[in-house]
């Protein structure tokens, strides 16, 4: 059976940026951030073309002390690196994540539980972007080598169609993006966690970043 060719989402992003540059406009972007290290390169890259507001919505992270620490690290990165970027913290709803994960607790990393988690966070980001009148929304998640950009962008497209707000397609790990995030993390002494945030990934020993 012939496989469908994978989309190069970096090239898709290139085309979007080219169109934006040609228009002479500077769109607004709501950027869902999973953590400070992943946000570092994405902010360096996209602030050239967009007015960005970081949206921190990650009910998967536990315990709450871990969540609070990661939230503060994102805010510190913005202050020290890109102070023109705005920040919105979503509701911390761990119970919502656990309800979503019911029956999927033993799923492997990048399995059905993770896909539902991506969708939960992207859907909440789309709602926030729509409410805030943003031109686009997207997520930093694709910078991780452990995240499948085909899956993430597919979910982003589905959510975009539901809420009628453009999703910025991307694959931030391309062109040395992940490597650059490591360099920036060292430069700003960012906390680089060794699991995605949820109790299931911690138990599995996921080295997500």
VOMARRO-465878 format. One record per residue (C-alpha): residue number from 1; x, y, z. Coordinates in nm, 4 decimals. Example, Ala and Ser with C-alpha at 12.3 -4.5 7.8 and 13.67 -1.06 7.14 Angstrom:
BEGIN
site i:1 x:1.2300 y:-0.4500 z:0.7800 .
site i:2 x:1.3670 y:-0.1060 z:0.7140 .
! end
This chain:
BEGIN
site i:1 x:0.0000 y:0.0000 z:0.0000 .
site i:2 x:0.1396 y:0.3373 z:-0.1043 .
site i:3 x:0.2089 y:0.5716 z:0.1870 .
site i:4 x:0.0953 y:0.9337 z:0.1777 .
site i:5 x:0.3998 y:1.1636 z:0.1509 .
site i:6 x:0.4745 y:1.3580 z:0.4670 .
site i:7 x:0.4268 y:1.7330 z:0.4579 .
site i:8 x:0.7321 y:1.9490 z:0.5223 .
site i:9 x:0.5737 y:2.1960 z:0.7613 .
site i:10 x:0.8836 y:2.4141 z:0.7734 .
site i:11 x:0.8287 y:2.4853 z:0.4035 .
site i:12 x:0.4629 y:2.5585 z:0.4731 .
site i:13 x:0.5701 y:2.8058 z:0.7410 .
site i:14 x:0.8236 y:2.9601 z:0.5021 .
site i:15 x:0.5433 y:3.0286 z:0.2545 .
site i:16 x:0.3201 y:3.1807 z:0.5233 .
site i:17 x:0.6002 y:3.4098 z:0.6397 .
site i:18 x:0.6776 y:3.5069 z:0.2811 .
site i:19 x:0.3133 y:3.6045 z:0.2277 .
site i:20 x:0.3100 y:3.8018 z:0.5538 .
site i:21 x:0.6309 y:3.9854 z:0.4639 .
site i:22 x:0.4958 y:4.0703 z:0.1191 .
site i:23 x:0.1766 y:4.2098 z:0.2680 .
site i:24 x:0.3679 y:4.4516 z:0.4888 .
site i:25 x:0.1505 y:4.3557 z:0.7838 .
site i:26 x:0.2527 y:4.2196 z:1.1225 .
site i:27 x:-0.0101 y:3.9691 z:1.2417 .
site i:28 x:-0.0869 y:3.8806 z:1.6006 .
site i:29 x:-0.0099 y:3.5275 z:1.7166 .
site i:30 x:-0.1212 y:3.3390 z:2.0268 .
site i:31 x:0.1616 y:3.0967 z:2.0968 .
site i:32 x:0.0819 y:2.8009 z:2.3196 .
site i:33 x:0.3967 y:2.7316 z:2.5222 .
site i:34 x:0.4715 y:2.3981 z:2.6847 .
site i:35 x:0.7855 y:2.5198 z:2.8673 .
site i:36 x:1.0600 y:2.7820 z:2.8616 .
site i:37 x:1.3269 y:2.5779 z:2.6751 .
site i:38 x:1.0908 y:2.4976 z:2.3888 .
site i:39 x:0.9700 y:2.8577 z:2.3784 .
site i:40 x:1.3191 y:3.0073 z:2.3523 .
site i:41 x:1.3977 y:2.9383 z:1.9866 .
site i:42 x:1.0368 y:2.9774 z:1.8780 .
site i:43 x:1.0257 y:3.3271 z:2.0262 .
site i:44 x:1.3604 y:3.4173 z:1.8725 .
site i:45 x:1.2315 y:3.3040 z:1.5339 .
site i:46 x:0.8725 y:3.4225 z:1.5250 .
site i:47 x:0.9083 y:3.7651 z:1.6916 .
site i:48 x:1.0673 y:3.8745 z:1.3646 .
site i:49 x:0.7284 y:3.8434 z:1.1951 .
site i:50 x:0.4497 y:3.8404 z:1.4557 .
site i:51 x:0.3274 y:4.0281 z:1.7606 .
site i:52 x:0.3245 y:3.7399 z:2.0051 .
site i:53 x:0.1320 y:3.6611 z:2.3191 .
site i:54 x:0.2420 y:3.3446 z:2.4966 .
site i:55 x:-0.0453 y:3.1319 z:2.6236 .
site i:56 x:0.0524 y:2.8944 z:2.9029 .
site i:57 x:-0.2081 y:2.6207 z:2.9311 .
site i:58 x:-0.0747 y:2.2854 z:3.0506 .
site i:59 x:-0.3111 y:2.0970 z:3.2842 .
site i:60 x:-0.1049 y:1.7822 z:3.2260 .
site i:61 x:0.1826 y:1.9063 z:3.4436 .
site i:62 x:0.2041 y:1.7740 z:3.7979 .
site i:63 x:0.2523 y:1.8240 z:4.0823 .
site i:64 x:0.1394 y:2.1844 z:4.1141 .
site i:65 x:0.4836 y:2.2900 z:4.2355 .
site i:66 x:0.6301 y:2.1651 z:3.9062 .
site i:67 x:0.3600 y:2.3507 z:3.7151 .
site i:68 x:0.4285 y:2.6758 z:3.9023 .
site i:69 x:0.8026 y:2.6495 z:3.8490 .
site i:70 x:0.7663 y:2.5958 z:3.4743 .
site i:71 x:0.5208 y:2.8859 z:3.4517 .
site i:72 x:0.7680 y:3.1162 z:3.6248 .
site i:73 x:1.0492 y:3.0031 z:3.3949 .
site i:74 x:0.8480 y:3.0975 z:3.0864 .
site i:75 x:0.7759 y:3.4385 z:3.2345 .
site i:76 x:1.1415 y:3.4881 z:3.3259 .
site i:77 x:1.2500 y:3.3969 z:2.9726 .
site i:78 x:1.0124 y:3.6585 z:2.8313 .
site i:79 x:1.1379 y:3.9265 z:3.0706 .
site i:80 x:1.5037 y:3.8572 z:2.9998 .
site i:81 x:1.4889 y:3.7687 z:2.6302 .
site i:82 x:1.1792 y:3.9120 z:2.4607 .
site i:83 x:1.0157 y:4.1686 z:2.6923 .
site i:84 x:0.7877 y:4.2883 z:2.4107 .
site i:85 x:0.6073 y:3.9527 z:2.4216 .
site i:86 x:0.2888 y:3.9394 z:2.6292 .
site i:87 x:0.1891 y:3.6520 z:2.8554 .
site i:88 x:-0.1427 y:3.4894 z:2.9448 .
site i:89 x:-0.1725 y:3.2045 z:3.1911 .
site i:90 x:-0.4632 y:2.9711 z:3.1312 .
site i:91 x:-0.6491 y:2.7914 z:3.4067 .
site i:92 x:-0.4572 y:2.5164 z:3.5835 .
site i:93 x:-0.7014 y:2.2252 z:3.5515 .
site i:94 x:-0.5249 y:1.8993 z:3.6420 .
site i:95 x:-0.8559 y:1.7230 z:3.7050 .
site i:96 x:-0.9572 y:1.7952 z:3.3483 .
site i:97 x:-0.6424 y:1.6230 z:3.2274 .
site i:98 x:-0.7005 y:1.3166 z:3.4476 .
site i:99 x:-1.0586 y:1.2865 z:3.3266 .
site i:100 x:-0.9322 y:1.3002 z:2.9679 .
site i:101 x:-0.6716 y:1.0321 z:3.0421 .
site i:102 x:-0.9144 y:0.7819 z:3.1983 .
site i:103 x:-0.8626 y:0.4382 z:3.0470 .
site i:104 x:-0.5412 y:0.5509 z:2.8776 .
site i:105 x:-0.3123 y:0.5509 z:3.1784 .
site i:106 x:-0.1005 y:0.2634 z:3.0456 .
site i:107 x:-0.0690 y:0.3976 z:2.6930 .
site i:108 x:0.2929 y:0.4384 z:2.5757 .
site i:109 x:0.4446 y:0.7793 z:2.5215 .
site i:110 x:0.3195 y:0.9363 z:2.1965 .
site i:111 x:0.0191 y:0.7037 z:2.2113 .
site i:112 x:-0.3529 y:0.7806 z:2.2321 .
site i:113 x:-0.3261 y:0.9590 z:2.5677 .
site i:114 x:-0.0663 y:1.2034 z:2.4347 .
site i:115 x:-0.2727 y:1.2735 z:2.1230 .
site i:116 x:-0.5735 y:1.3616 z:2.3361 .
site i:117 x:-0.3515 y:1.5827 z:2.5514 .
site i:118 x:-0.2231 y:1.7707 z:2.2459 .
site i:119 x:-0.5778 y:1.8229 z:2.1315 .
site i:120 x:-0.6909 y:1.9443 z:2.4741 .
site i:121 x:-0.4204 y:2.2091 z:2.4833 .
site i:122 x:-0.4572 y:2.3142 z:2.1203 .
site i:123 x:-0.8332 y:2.3421 z:2.1511 .
site i:124 x:-0.8028 y:2.5629 z:2.4578 .
site i:125 x:-0.5469 y:2.7742 z:2.2698 .
site i:126 x:-0.7837 y:2.8144 z:1.9752 .
site i:127 x:-1.0616 y:2.9273 z:2.2077 .
site i:128 x:-0.8304 y:3.1820 z:2.3715 .
site i:129 x:-0.7088 y:3.3045 z:2.0322 .
site i:130 x:-1.0642 y:3.3476 z:1.9083 .
site i:131 x:-1.1680 y:3.5309 z:2.2233 .
site i:132 x:-0.8614 y:3.7572 z:2.2036 .
site i:133 x:-0.9046 y:3.8396 z:1.8359 .
site i:134 x:-0.5703 y:3.6976 z:1.7257 .
site i:135 x:-0.4823 y:3.6407 z:1.3618 .
site i:136 x:-0.3172 y:3.3007 z:1.4246 .
site i:137 x:-0.2525 y:3.0452 z:1.6944 .
site i:138 x:0.0104 y:2.7729 z:1.7185 .
site i:139 x:0.2179 y:2.5744 z:1.9685 .
site i:140 x:0.5831 y:2.5278 z:2.0598 .
site i:141 x:0.5322 y:2.1505 z:2.0882 .
site i:142 x:0.6718 y:2.0675 z:1.7433 .
site i:143 x:1.0239 y:2.1702 z:1.8480 .
site i:144 x:1.0628 y:1.8500 z:2.0505 .
site i:145 x:1.2246 y:1.5557 z:1.8680 .
site i:146 x:0.9752 y:1.3395 z:2.0581 .
site i:147 x:0.6755 y:1.5099 z:1.8970 .
site i:148 x:0.5438 y:1.4142 z:1.5528 .
site i:149 x:0.4858 y:1.7314 z:1.3525 .
site i:150 x:0.2513 y:1.5489 z:1.1149 .
site i:151 x:0.0236 y:1.4616 z:1.4058 .
site i:152 x:0.0457 y:1.8020 z:1.5752 .
site i:153 x:-0.0284 y:1.9972 z:1.2598 .
site i:154 x:-0.3141 y:1.7651 z:1.1710 .
site i:155 x:-0.4732 y:1.8296 z:1.5108 .
site i:156 x:-0.4042 y:2.2011 z:1.4708 .
site i:157 x:-0.5857 y:2.2003 z:1.1365 .
site i:158 x:-0.8867 y:2.0156 z:1.2803 .
site i:159 x:-0.9142 y:2.2578 z:1.5713 .
site i:160 x:-0.8638 y:2.5539 z:1.3374 .
site i:161 x:-1.1547 y:2.4395 z:1.1223 .
site i:162 x:-1.3820 y:2.3969 z:1.4247 .
site i:163 x:-1.3137 y:2.7425 z:1.5718 .
site i:164 x:-1.2558 y:2.9215 z:1.2419 .
site i:165 x:-0.9200 y:3.0714 z:1.3362 .
site i:166 x:-0.6004 y:3.0153 z:1.1330 .
site i:167 x:-0.3444 y:2.7718 z:1.2698 .
site i:168 x:0.0205 y:2.8522 z:1.1982 .
site i:169 x:0.1657 y:2.5286 z:1.0605 .
site i:170 x:0.5202 y:2.4609 z:1.1763 .
site i:171 x:0.7940 y:2.2141 z:1.2560 .
site i:172 x:1.0242 y:2.4137 z:1.4801 .
site i:173 x:1.2787 y:2.1349 z:1.5220 .
site i:174 x:1.3815 y:2.1848 z:1.1579 .
site i:175 x:1.6900 y:2.3862 z:1.0571 .
site i:176 x:1.8599 y:2.3412 z:1.3897 .
site i:177 x:1.5684 y:2.4757 z:1.5924 .
site i:178 x:1.5980 y:2.2154 z:1.8668 .
site i:179 x:1.9756 y:2.2645 z:1.8854 .
site i:180 x:1.9276 y:2.6395 z:1.9113 .
site i:181 x:1.6786 y:2.5907 z:2.1940 .
site i:182 x:1.9453 y:2.4011 z:2.3870 .
site i:183 x:2.1919 y:2.6862 z:2.3308 .
site i:184 x:1.9416 y:2.9465 z:2.4473 .
site i:185 x:1.8475 y:2.7334 z:2.7472 .
site i:186 x:2.2124 y:2.7341 z:2.8528 .
site i:187 x:2.2434 y:3.1070 z:2.7865 .
site i:188 x:1.9476 y:3.1895 z:3.0120 .
site i:189 x:2.0052 y:2.9013 z:3.2581 .
site i:190 x:1.6592 y:2.7642 z:3.1915 .
site i:191 x:1.5208 y:2.4683 z:3.3786 .
site i:192 x:1.5205 y:2.1738 z:3.1372 .
site i:193 x:1.2930 y:1.9038 z:3.2728 .
site i:194 x:1.3466 y:1.5413 z:3.1708 .
site i:195 x:0.9783 y:1.4491 z:3.1314 .
site i:196 x:0.6898 y:1.6140 z:2.9495 .
site i:197 x:0.5075 y:1.7008 z:3.2683 .
site i:198 x:0.2386 y:1.4446 z:3.3387 .
site i:199 x:0.2667 y:1.1742 z:3.6028 .
site i:200 x:0.2496 y:0.9033 z:3.3373 .
site i:201 x:0.5502 y:1.0327 z:3.1431 .
site i:202 x:0.7457 y:1.0721 z:3.4662 .
site i:203 x:0.6759 y:0.7099 z:3.5582 .
site i:204 x:0.7808 y:0.6003 z:3.2098 .
site i:205 x:1.1039 y:0.8000 z:3.2365 .
site i:206 x:1.0336 y:1.0033 z:2.9220 .
site i:207 x:1.3187 y:1.2295 z:2.8172 .
site i:208 x:1.0911 y:1.4655 z:2.6300 .
site i:209 x:1.3151 y:1.7676 z:2.6057 .
! end
